[in-house]
Protein backbone atom coordinates (compact mmCIF):
# COMPACT_ATOMS: atom_id res chain seq x y z
CA UNK A 1 0.00 0.00 0.00
CA UNK A 2 1.58 3.30 -1.07
CA UNK A 3 1.41 6.00 1.59
CA UNK A 4 -1.37 8.54 1.13
CA UNK A 5 -0.56 11.95 -0.32
CA UNK A 6 -2.40 15.19 0.38
CA UNK A 7 -3.50 18.00 -1.88
CA UNK A 8 -1.40 21.14 -1.58
CA UNK A 9 -4.46 23.38 -1.87
CA UNK A 10 -7.17 21.61 0.17
CA UNK A 11 -6.98 18.92 2.88
CA UNK A 12 -8.12 15.86 0.94
CA UNK A 13 -5.88 12.83 0.60
CA UNK A 14 -5.52 10.09 -1.98
CA UNK A 15 -7.37 7.64 0.31
CA UNK A 16 -10.65 9.58 -0.18
CA UNK A 17 -13.39 6.91 -0.42
CA UNK A 18 -14.89 8.56 -3.54
CA UNK A 19 -11.54 8.32 -5.34
CA UNK A 20 -9.23 11.29 -5.88
CA UNK A 21 -6.05 11.94 -7.85
CA UNK A 22 -3.30 14.54 -7.55
CA UNK A 23 -1.83 16.19 -10.63
CA UNK A 24 1.83 17.04 -11.34
CA UNK A 25 1.49 20.22 -9.28
CA UNK A 26 0.11 18.31 -6.28
CA UNK A 27 -3.40 19.74 -6.71
CA UNK A 28 -6.32 17.31 -6.36
CA UNK A 29 -9.01 16.53 -8.92
CA UNK A 30 -11.64 18.09 -6.64
CA UNK A 31 -9.80 21.43 -6.54
CA UNK A 32 -9.27 21.36 -10.32
CA UNK A 33 -12.95 20.79 -11.06
CA UNK A 34 -13.78 23.49 -8.51
CA UNK A 35 -11.84 25.96 -10.68
CA UNK A 36 -14.62 25.56 -13.26
CA UNK A 37 -16.88 27.50 -10.90
CA UNK A 38 -14.93 30.62 -11.79
CA UNK A 39 -14.49 29.77 -15.48
CA UNK A 40 -17.86 28.60 -16.77
CA UNK A 41 -20.49 30.94 -18.18
CA UNK A 42 -23.17 30.39 -15.56
CA UNK A 43 -25.85 32.42 -17.30
CA UNK A 44 -25.46 30.19 -20.35
CA UNK A 45 -25.66 27.17 -18.09
CA UNK A 46 -28.84 28.50 -16.46
CA UNK A 47 -30.36 28.83 -19.94
CA UNK A 48 -29.51 25.17 -20.56
CA UNK A 49 -31.36 24.27 -17.39
CA UNK A 50 -34.41 26.27 -18.50
CA UNK A 51 -34.38 24.37 -21.83
CA UNK A 52 -34.02 21.06 -20.01
CA UNK A 53 -37.06 21.58 -17.78
CA UNK A 54 -39.29 23.21 -20.40
CA UNK A 55 -40.97 19.96 -21.57
CA UNK A 56 -41.86 19.12 -17.96
CA UNK A 57 -43.98 22.21 -17.36
CA UNK A 58 -47.62 21.21 -16.92
CA UNK A 59 -49.92 22.90 -19.46
CA UNK A 60 -52.97 22.86 -17.21
CA UNK A 61 -51.10 24.09 -14.15
CA UNK A 62 -52.95 21.39 -12.23
CA UNK A 63 -50.19 18.85 -12.03
CA UNK A 64 -46.71 18.58 -10.54
CA UNK A 65 -43.85 19.45 -12.87
CA UNK A 66 -41.12 17.73 -10.91
CA UNK A 67 -40.09 16.15 -7.62
CA UNK A 68 -37.65 17.68 -5.12
CA UNK A 69 -36.26 15.50 -2.31
CA UNK A 70 -36.01 17.69 0.81
CA UNK A 71 -35.16 17.57 4.51
CA UNK A 72 -35.21 20.17 7.28
CA UNK A 73 -31.55 20.90 6.50
CA UNK A 74 -28.86 20.76 3.82
CA UNK A 75 -29.65 22.55 0.58
CA UNK A 76 -33.42 22.01 0.68
CA UNK A 77 -34.46 25.67 0.83
CA UNK A 78 -32.16 26.76 -1.97
CA UNK A 79 -33.32 23.93 -4.24
CA UNK A 80 -36.97 24.85 -3.77
CA UNK A 81 -36.08 28.53 -4.22
CA UNK A 82 -34.41 27.82 -7.56
CA UNK A 83 -37.09 25.46 -8.84
CA UNK A 84 -40.20 27.28 -7.70
CA UNK A 85 -39.19 30.93 -7.53
CA UNK A 86 -36.68 31.12 -10.36
CA UNK A 87 -37.69 28.37 -12.81
CA UNK A 88 -41.36 28.85 -12.00
CA UNK A 89 -42.10 25.11 -11.77
CA UNK A 90 -44.65 23.49 -9.49
CA UNK A 91 -42.67 20.90 -7.50
CA UNK A 92 -43.92 18.05 -5.34
CA UNK A 93 -41.66 17.91 -2.30
CA UNK A 94 -40.83 14.45 -0.96
CA UNK A 95 -39.11 13.59 2.30
CA UNK A 96 -38.01 10.34 3.88
CA UNK A 97 -38.50 10.27 7.64
CA UNK A 98 -35.14 9.25 9.09
CA UNK A 99 -36.47 9.09 12.68
CA UNK A 100 -33.47 10.98 14.12
CA UNK A 101 -35.24 14.29 13.55
CA UNK A 102 -34.24 17.33 15.57
CA UNK A 103 -36.91 19.79 16.71
CA UNK A 104 -35.09 22.43 14.64
CA UNK A 105 -35.28 20.22 11.54
CA UNK A 106 -39.02 19.74 12.01
CA UNK A 107 -39.36 23.50 12.35
CA UNK A 108 -37.29 24.16 9.22
CA UNK A 109 -39.24 21.62 7.18
CA UNK A 110 -42.59 23.09 8.27
CA UNK A 111 -41.40 26.59 7.45
CA UNK A 112 -40.15 25.35 4.07
CA UNK A 113 -43.48 23.92 2.88
CA UNK A 114 -45.44 26.90 4.26
CA UNK A 115 -43.14 29.64 2.94
CA UNK A 116 -42.91 28.16 -0.53
CA UNK A 117 -46.51 26.95 -0.48
CA UNK A 118 -45.64 23.42 -1.62
CA UNK A 119 -47.30 20.02 -1.25
CA UNK A 120 -45.21 17.34 0.42
CA UNK A 121 -45.25 13.54 0.60
CA UNK A 122 -43.62 11.92 3.63
CA UNK A 123 -42.42 8.33 3.63
CA UNK A 124 -42.62 6.83 7.08
CA UNK A 125 -41.30 3.28 7.11
CA UNK A 126 -42.46 1.31 10.15
CA UNK A 127 -40.09 1.79 13.11
CA UNK A 128 -39.67 -1.92 13.85
CA UNK A 129 -38.04 -2.58 10.47
CA UNK A 130 -36.00 0.63 10.59
CA UNK A 131 -34.52 -0.33 13.96
CA UNK A 132 -33.76 -3.86 12.74
CA UNK A 133 -31.93 -2.46 9.74
CA UNK A 134 -29.99 0.10 11.82
CA UNK A 135 -28.89 -2.63 14.28
CA UNK A 136 -27.77 -4.84 11.42
CA UNK A 137 -25.93 -2.22 9.37
CA UNK A 138 -24.30 -0.77 12.51
CA UNK A 139 -22.93 -4.19 13.41
CA UNK A 140 -21.99 -5.33 9.93
CA UNK A 141 -21.09 -2.14 8.05
CA UNK A 142 -20.39 0.28 10.90
CA UNK A 143 -23.25 2.45 9.63
CA UNK A 144 -26.35 3.74 11.37
CA UNK A 145 -27.19 5.77 8.29
CA UNK A 146 -27.80 3.09 5.65
CA UNK A 147 -31.62 3.33 5.89
CA UNK A 148 -31.52 7.15 5.93
CA UNK A 149 -29.41 7.27 2.77
CA UNK A 150 -31.30 4.43 1.11
CA UNK A 151 -34.66 6.01 1.94
CA UNK A 152 -33.66 9.52 0.90
CA UNK A 153 -32.40 8.27 -2.46
CA UNK A 154 -35.11 5.70 -3.28
CA UNK A 155 -38.30 7.40 -2.09
CA UNK A 156 -38.15 10.16 -4.75
CA UNK A 157 -37.68 7.54 -7.49
CA UNK A 158 -40.60 5.47 -6.19
CA UNK A 159 -42.82 8.57 -6.15
CA UNK A 160 -41.69 9.47 -9.68
CA UNK A 161 -42.76 6.04 -10.93
CA UNK A 162 -46.03 5.77 -8.99
CA UNK A 163 -47.23 9.28 -9.73
CA UNK A 164 -45.74 9.39 -13.21
CA UNK A 165 -43.70 12.55 -12.56
CA UNK A 166 -40.52 11.89 -14.54
CA UNK A 167 -38.26 14.75 -13.44
CA UNK A 168 -36.42 14.59 -10.09
CA UNK A 169 -34.30 17.60 -9.16
CA UNK A 170 -31.35 17.17 -6.79
CA UNK A 171 -28.91 19.74 -5.37
CA UNK A 172 -25.19 19.18 -5.87
CA UNK A 173 -23.47 15.95 -6.86
CA UNK A 174 -21.12 14.95 -4.04
CA UNK A 175 -18.75 13.09 -6.38
CA UNK A 176 -18.30 16.26 -8.41
CA UNK A 177 -18.16 18.69 -5.47
CA UNK A 178 -15.72 16.73 -3.32
CA UNK A 179 -13.33 14.87 -5.62
CA UNK A 180 -14.06 16.16 -9.13
CA UNK A 181 -15.38 12.82 -10.37
CA UNK A 182 -17.05 14.66 -13.26
CA UNK A 183 -16.88 18.06 -14.89
CA UNK A 184 -19.93 20.34 -14.53
CA UNK A 185 -20.15 20.16 -18.31
CA UNK A 186 -20.71 16.39 -18.25
CA UNK A 187 -24.13 17.25 -16.79
CA UNK A 188 -24.12 13.93 -15.01
CA UNK A 189 -27.51 12.61 -13.94
CA UNK A 190 -28.72 10.44 -11.08
CA UNK A 191 -27.83 6.76 -11.47
CA UNK A 192 -28.68 3.63 -9.58
CA UNK A 193 -25.04 2.62 -9.78
CA UNK A 194 -23.62 5.69 -8.00
CA UNK A 195 -26.29 5.30 -5.31
CA UNK A 196 -25.29 1.72 -4.66
CA UNK A 197 -21.52 2.17 -4.82
CA UNK A 198 -21.19 5.40 -2.84
CA UNK A 199 -24.37 6.25 -0.94
CA UNK A 200 -25.09 2.69 0.15
CA UNK A 201 -21.58 1.27 0.64
CA UNK A 202 -22.13 -1.26 -2.13
CA UNK A 203 -25.31 -2.72 -0.60
CA UNK A 204 -28.74 -2.36 -2.13
CA UNK A 205 -31.77 -3.47 -0.14
CA UNK A 206 -31.74 -7.04 -1.43
CA UNK A 207 -28.03 -7.40 -0.68
CA UNK A 208 -28.84 -6.91 3.01
CA UNK A 209 -31.12 -9.95 2.81
CA UNK A 210 -28.62 -12.29 1.31
CA UNK A 211 -25.81 -11.31 3.64
CA UNK A 212 -27.58 -10.98 6.98
CA UNK A 213 -30.18 -13.49 8.07
CA UNK A 214 -31.56 -11.10 10.69
CA UNK A 215 -33.52 -9.17 8.08
CA UNK A 216 -36.59 -10.38 6.24
CA UNK A 217 -38.24 -9.49 2.99
CA UNK A 218 -40.86 -7.45 4.85
CA UNK A 219 -38.16 -5.27 6.43
CA UNK A 220 -36.45 -4.12 3.28
CA UNK A 221 -38.96 -3.99 0.42
CA UNK A 222 -39.65 -0.26 0.94
CA UNK A 223 -36.00 0.41 0.12
CA UNK A 224 -36.05 -1.39 -3.21
CA UNK A 225 -35.22 0.62 -6.30
CA UNK A 226 -37.96 0.52 -8.97
CA UNK A 227 -37.29 -1.80 -11.90
CA UNK A 228 -35.53 -0.52 -15.02
CA UNK A 229 -38.73 -1.23 -16.96
CA UNK A 230 -40.81 0.97 -14.65
CA UNK A 231 -38.22 3.73 -14.72
CA UNK A 232 -38.09 3.63 -18.51
CA UNK A 233 -41.83 3.54 -18.97
CA UNK A 234 -42.18 6.81 -17.01
CA UNK A 235 -38.90 8.22 -18.36
CA UNK A 236 -37.56 9.08 -14.91
CA UNK A 237 -34.47 11.31 -14.93
CA UNK A 238 -32.69 12.94 -12.02
CA UNK A 239 -30.73 16.13 -12.64
CA UNK A 240 -28.36 18.09 -10.38
CA UNK A 241 -28.79 21.85 -10.01
CA UNK A 242 -25.07 22.14 -9.23
CA UNK A 243 -24.30 21.53 -12.91
CA UNK A 244 -26.23 24.67 -13.90
CA UNK A 245 -25.75 27.03 -10.94
CA UNK A 246 -22.46 28.07 -9.36
CA UNK A 247 -22.88 26.00 -6.19
CA UNK A 248 -21.79 27.68 -2.94
CA UNK A 249 -23.62 26.24 0.10
CA UNK A 250 -22.51 28.92 2.58
CA UNK A 251 -23.65 31.82 0.41
CA UNK A 252 -26.86 29.97 -0.49
CA UNK A 253 -27.74 29.26 3.13
CA UNK A 254 -27.08 32.86 4.10
CA UNK A 255 -29.45 33.98 1.38
CA UNK A 256 -32.10 31.52 2.58
CA UNK A 257 -31.66 32.66 6.22
CA UNK A 258 -32.29 36.21 5.13
CA UNK A 259 -35.02 35.61 2.56
CA UNK A 260 -36.92 32.60 3.95
CA UNK A 261 -36.04 32.34 7.65
CA UNK A 262 -33.98 29.13 7.40
CA UNK A 263 -32.28 28.57 10.75
CA UNK A 264 -28.95 27.00 11.65
CA UNK A 265 -27.39 25.70 14.85
CA UNK A 266 -23.88 25.11 16.17
CA UNK A 267 -22.35 21.62 16.15
CA UNK A 268 -19.67 20.11 18.36
CA UNK A 269 -17.93 18.29 15.52
CA UNK A 270 -17.82 20.96 12.82
CA UNK A 271 -17.89 24.71 12.29
CA UNK A 272 -20.61 24.64 9.60
CA UNK A 273 -23.92 25.63 11.18
CA UNK A 274 -26.27 25.03 8.25
CA UNK A 275 -25.74 21.59 6.76
CA UNK A 276 -27.31 18.82 8.86
CA UNK A 277 -29.44 20.62 11.43
CA UNK A 278 -32.33 18.22 10.75
CA UNK A 279 -30.58 15.22 12.33
CA UNK A 280 -29.22 14.33 15.79
CA UNK A 281 -26.93 11.67 14.32
CA UNK A 282 -25.41 12.88 11.07
CA UNK A 283 -22.87 15.22 12.67
CA UNK A 284 -22.73 12.98 15.74
CA UNK A 285 -22.29 9.18 15.73
CA UNK A 286 -22.44 8.99 11.92
CA UNK A 287 -19.58 11.49 11.76
CA UNK A 288 -17.53 9.68 14.40
CA UNK A 289 -17.91 6.43 12.42
CA UNK A 290 -16.61 8.25 9.35
CA UNK A 291 -13.50 9.17 11.35
CA UNK A 292 -13.12 5.59 12.58
CA UNK A 293 -13.50 4.04 9.12
CA UNK A 294 -11.94 6.62 6.81
CA UNK A 295 -9.50 8.59 8.96
CA UNK A 296 -11.25 11.93 8.43
CA UNK A 297 -14.68 13.37 9.17
CA UNK A 298 -17.19 15.90 7.89
CA UNK A 299 -15.29 18.89 9.26
CA UNK A 300 -12.59 18.07 6.69
CA UNK A 301 -15.23 18.17 3.92
CA UNK A 302 -16.43 21.53 5.24
CA UNK A 303 -12.90 22.91 5.50
CA UNK A 304 -11.98 21.77 1.96
CA UNK A 305 -15.11 23.42 0.59
CA UNK A 306 -14.35 26.70 2.38
CA UNK A 307 -10.70 26.64 1.27
CA UNK A 308 -11.79 26.18 -2.34
CA UNK A 309 -14.23 29.08 -2.07
CA UNK A 310 -11.35 31.21 -0.78
CA UNK A 311 -12.81 31.92 2.65
CA UNK A 312 -10.25 29.90 4.64
CA UNK A 313 -6.54 29.35 4.14
CA UNK A 314 -5.30 25.77 4.16
CA UNK A 315 -3.76 26.39 7.60
CA UNK A 316 -6.99 27.84 9.02
CA UNK A 317 -8.94 24.88 7.63
CA UNK A 318 -6.55 22.37 9.16
CA UNK A 319 -6.68 24.14 12.52
CA UNK A 320 -10.49 23.90 12.45
CA UNK A 321 -10.32 20.19 11.56
CA UNK A 322 -7.97 19.50 14.46
CA UNK A 323 -10.15 21.49 16.84
CA UNK A 324 -13.30 19.53 15.98
CA UNK A 325 -12.63 16.02 14.76
CA UNK A 326 -11.85 14.31 18.09
CA UNK A 327 -14.74 15.91 20.01
CA UNK A 328 -17.04 13.35 21.66
CA UNK A 329 -20.48 13.36 19.98
CA UNK A 330 -22.95 14.86 22.46
CA UNK A 331 -26.06 12.90 21.47
CA UNK A 332 -24.91 9.24 21.63
CA UNK A 333 -27.28 8.64 24.57
CA UNK A 334 -30.31 9.34 22.37
CA UNK A 335 -29.31 6.60 19.94
CA UNK A 336 -28.58 4.10 22.74
CA UNK A 337 -32.04 4.76 24.16
CA UNK A 338 -33.68 4.47 20.74
CA UNK A 339 -31.94 1.17 19.94
CA UNK A 340 -32.24 -0.19 23.48
CA UNK A 341 -28.49 -0.73 23.99
CA UNK A 342 -26.01 0.44 26.62
CA UNK A 343 -23.28 3.00 25.85
CA UNK A 344 -20.70 0.26 26.51
CA UNK A 345 -22.29 -2.02 23.91
CA UNK A 346 -22.35 0.85 21.41
CA UNK A 347 -18.68 1.66 22.03
CA UNK A 348 -17.74 -2.00 21.64
CA UNK A 349 -19.61 -2.23 18.32
CA UNK A 350 -18.15 0.94 16.86
CA UNK A 351 -14.61 0.08 17.92
CA UNK A 352 -14.90 -2.99 15.71
CA UNK A 353 -15.04 -0.59 12.75
CA UNK A 354 -11.92 1.43 13.52
CA UNK A 355 -9.69 1.09 10.49
CA UNK A 356 -6.29 -0.21 11.65
CA UNK A 357 -4.69 2.01 9.03
CA UNK A 358 -5.77 5.04 11.07
CA UNK A 359 -6.14 3.67 14.62
CA UNK A 360 -3.92 1.69 16.99
CA UNK A 361 -5.09 0.44 20.37
CA UNK A 362 -2.34 1.30 22.83
CA UNK A 363 -4.04 -0.30 25.81
CA UNK A 364 -7.68 -1.35 26.37
CA UNK A 365 -9.82 1.67 25.47
CA UNK A 366 -6.86 3.96 24.62
CA UNK A 367 -6.40 4.62 20.93
CA UNK A 368 -3.83 6.48 18.95
CA UNK A 369 -5.05 8.33 15.84
CA UNK A 370 -3.05 8.30 12.65
CA UNK A 371 -5.62 9.82 10.28
CA UNK A 372 -5.44 12.45 7.59
CA UNK A 373 -5.08 15.54 9.78
CA UNK A 374 -1.99 14.10 11.46
CA UNK A 375 -0.15 14.09 8.14
CA UNK A 376 -1.70 16.81 6.04
CA UNK A 377 0.50 19.70 7.13
CA UNK A 378 1.24 22.43 9.60
CA UNK A 379 -1.70 24.30 11.08
CA UNK A 380 0.33 26.58 13.31
CA UNK A 381 -0.18 29.59 11.04
CA UNK A 382 -3.95 29.05 11.11
CA UNK A 383 -4.44 28.28 14.78
CA UNK A 384 -4.14 31.51 16.72
CA UNK A 385 -5.51 34.21 14.47
CA UNK A 386 -9.20 35.14 14.40
CA UNK A 387 -11.07 34.09 11.25
CA UNK A 388 -12.07 36.76 8.74
CA UNK A 389 -15.75 37.78 8.68
CA UNK A 390 -16.37 35.99 5.37
CA UNK A 391 -15.37 32.66 7.02
CA UNK A 392 -17.76 32.94 9.97
CA UNK A 393 -20.84 30.68 10.12
CA UNK A 394 -23.68 32.16 12.15
CA UNK A 395 -26.26 30.19 14.12
CA UNK A 396 -29.44 31.59 15.55
CA UNK A 397 -30.83 28.39 17.11
CA UNK A 398 -29.83 25.08 18.64
CA UNK A 399 -30.82 21.60 17.43
CA UNK A 400 -33.23 21.24 20.39
CA UNK A 401 -35.03 24.41 19.23
CA UNK A 402 -37.79 24.96 21.82
CA UNK A 403 -37.50 21.78 23.92
CA UNK A 404 -35.09 19.18 25.34
CA UNK A 405 -33.01 16.89 23.15
CA UNK A 406 -35.21 14.03 21.91
CA UNK A 407 -35.84 12.44 18.53
CA UNK A 408 -39.11 13.58 17.02
CA UNK A 409 -40.56 10.50 15.35
CA UNK A 410 -43.13 12.40 13.36
CA UNK A 411 -43.54 16.13 13.58
CA UNK A 412 -45.84 18.38 11.64
CA UNK A 413 -44.37 21.63 12.87
CA UNK A 414 -46.48 24.74 12.89
CA UNK A 415 -49.20 25.69 12.19
ZN1 LIG B 1 -7.56 19.72 -3.31
Boltz pocket constraint, residues with backbone or C-beta under 6 A from the ligand:
constraints:
  - pocket:
      binder: B
      contacts: [[A, 7], [A, 8], [A, 9], [A, 10], [A, 11], [A, 12], [A, 27], [A, 28], [A, 29], [A, 30], [A, 31], [A, 32]]
      max_distance: 6.0
